[in-house]
Each structure stands twice: as structure tokens, then as C-alpha cells.
Amino acid sequence: MRNILIKEFRLSASPLSFFFILFGLMFFIPGYPILLGAFFVTLGLFYSFQATRETNDILYSALLPIAKRDVVKGKYAFVCSVEGISFLLMAAVVIVRMTLLKDSPVYRNNALMNANLFALGGALLIFGLFNLIFLSGFFKTAYKIGRPFVIYVIVVLFTVTAFEALHHFPGLGALNAFGTDSMTLQLLMLLAGALLCVIMTVLSCGTACSRFEKLDL
Amino acid sequence: MAIVEVKDLTKRYPSFTLDGVSFGIGSGRITGFIGRNGAGKTTTIKAMLNLVHPDSGTVSFFGKPMAGNETEIKKHIGYSTGAVSWYPRKKIRDIVDIEKRFYDSWDLESYGKYMELFALDDRKTPMELSEGMKVKLNLLLALSHKAEVLILDEPTSGLDPFSRNELLDIFTELKNHGVAVFFSTHIISDIEKCADDIVYISKGKIVSAVSKDDFIRNHSLDGESLEDTMLRLERSSSNA
């Protein structure tokens, strides 16, 4: 698996996938739907799948002395690595906003979602949706990227809108907590996001492996 | 003794059927896989490599079925296709650096030898190579991990006559080292020059899978060249 992951990083990946990790810094932007930062990270990953198709990467990988399902697992390992790195970047931003900048007026006077642990849980949910919808959709054919990405974009835009709206509903204001306010709730929301991300990724990987096994290349 | 056994391989497409394809590839033998465009050569090769799933039939390498032993088997075989180039904008040295990680048997000496022989420059990218040089690059990758079986899909297409001759000489050298070389082609003179065995496929069915001498004995008329024999067989198959 180590070698296939190295191959993914050095041969298959588009440089844009790495550049778009920086969109995690969008968690600093006040008055902006910050979860779009997570979406832009997945947009960067989408470019790698475009490159995968253009460079015959799937056929090359399938001919290597590895099991066919390892080709799929390599892609998942790459995607999860990029998502993991961008999550760490977002988490660092959230920690700064929850501590040093917790009373900053630009963030306090912000009608949109605050960058807290709930937002981080939301970012993980978006990564999970990308893995569930786009990745398993891609491995239906191992070359069609448009349809699964469009479906993912529609779902993610609804998700971001819902997350932005939630704290405006009566009784849900605590989701927009500043600093360490409502810490238990924030932690629970982060854990829920992480759990959903893991479940969606594992389910998606299993589906993608069995789809790819049946594909004629 | 066959090092590769293909038995009753069948794959149905809406407009084409690969129909009960069976043949063997001997160790230290050069086997030419011949047939016109669309006869089923590439489908057969892809099915042998588990890239295409046959509806029925089996493929075994070294006495082991491909199903369940794919990883181990692929370490001992080399595959090259004439037309496809991977990662057109990556430097050859970067592609090689990744490829060799997957093979314990990667042979730097062979790699250096074939780099020199094929006059390849590893600072170039595949898109900077001519079609012929791309074929050589694919072959270089296949030859550098000491494969015991080489499966080559139209390796001589796009090569100039000198390079083709060079390649056929390499096949003979590999055969002398016990390597089984299986290559598809529609250039009959390539088969004439170096093949020991001929597998002839037409419209998805194996017409003949015997030694070259037996093929000539069974099918050629007096004084007829192999090329003329093949053309006659194809014409009669088209008229049938």
C-alpha cells in the first residue's frame, strides 16, 4: 500500500490537489460560508481524477503487481491523506479562532457560521460526502468523472446551506458557539462529523472495490 | 510444458464474441499471436491479464490460476502495448522510479542495457517521444524486472524496420535465456523471422495453435510464403 500511495502522490496527483489544500485557510475569512473551504479541497481532488483519466493511470495501476482492489484503495488512501492534511490546517485555524481571536469583532459580528468544532465536524461530513458520492461513483466506470461530481456538488451546496442556516433556528444558537462555550455540544458535533465521515468512506470504499473488480478495462 | 495455459476463454459483446479460445505458451519459446484487426487479439490478451472478465474459461500462469494469484503472477510477467503511453508529461526517470518499487526483481543492469540499446533519454517525457520510442519505453519497463513471460500487444507497430529487427533479435535473446515471449501482430514477416509457435485467431475463434513448422505443414501450399498462406486463410474465412 505504501508504494501505491507513493505512486498516487508522485505520478497520478494533479498539483492542484496540493495547492487547493490551502483553501482550508478560508476558515479565517469572516462573513463567508467557510464550509466551502472543505468543498474547494475536494475540487482540488477532482482535478487529480481528471488527470487520472487523461494519463491512463487506472490501466497502468491495474497492470502493476497488485490486486485490483488495491488500485481502488490507493486512490482512497490518497484522497484521505489530502483530506486529512487539509483537516489539520482547518483545525489549526479553528484553534486560533477559538482562542486568540475569540473576541475579535469581525468574527463576533458575523451572520454566517462561526469557525468552531461544529464547523470542523461539518468539514468532515463534506469529505465523507465526497468519498461516498464521487469516489464510489467514479469507480462505476473508472473514467466518467462529470456525473458523480455534479451530484456531489448539488448535495454539498444543500449541506453547506443547511449548516449555515442551522444556528438561526430557535434552540440551535449554541451550534455557533464562540471560544470554549458549549464545549460538550461542540465536541459531540465534531465526533458525529468524524463518525459519519468514517462510515461513508468505509461503505464507499467497499462499494468501489466491488465495482472496480467487475469492470472491464 | 506450457508456462501459460488459456482454456476455453469466452467473452460475449453485443457485436463480437471471443469464442472458446484455448492455447498454451511454452517456456523459452516465442509465440506469435496473429489475426487481422478486430479478430480478438487484444481482448484475449486483456482477458489473460484479468483486465477483461471472461464469461467463462480459465487462464493459468506457472501452473497457478490467475484468479487468486494475480499479484504474485504479475511480478513474473511483463506486459506492453504498443499504443498506450502513461503519464505523458512525467519524466521517464520518475515513472521508472515508481515502477521499480513494485518489483523485487528489478534489474538495474538490464535497465541500463536496454536504455542504451533503445537510445532512450530518461530526462524526456513520453509526450516527447515518437510512437516507436514509446513502444521501446513500454518494452524497457517490461524487460527490466526479469519477467519470465512477456506478453506484448503489437510491440512492433510504429517501429522502423531497423528497430523492428532489433526488437526481434531481443526476443530471440530473451528466448535463449528461457523467457517465454508472446506477441500479437499483424505483420507476418515478424512471425516468419522469429516465432517458434503460431496462434492464429480469426473472428474470435482460434483457427490454429501449433508450432510454426506444423502451421506451414498443415496450411501452406507448395512454395507459398507464410504471408500468402495467411492472406489465403483470411480470404477463405471471410468468404465462409
Interface residues (C-beta under 8 A of the other chain):
Chain A: N3 I6 K7 R10 L11 T55 N56 D57 L59 Y60 A62 L63 L64 P65 I66 A67 K68 K214 D216 L217
Chain B: K46 L49 N50 L51 V52 H53 E70 T71 E72 I73 K74 K75 Y79 V84 S85 W86 Y87 P88 R89 K90 D94 I95 D97 I98 E99 R101 F102 Y103
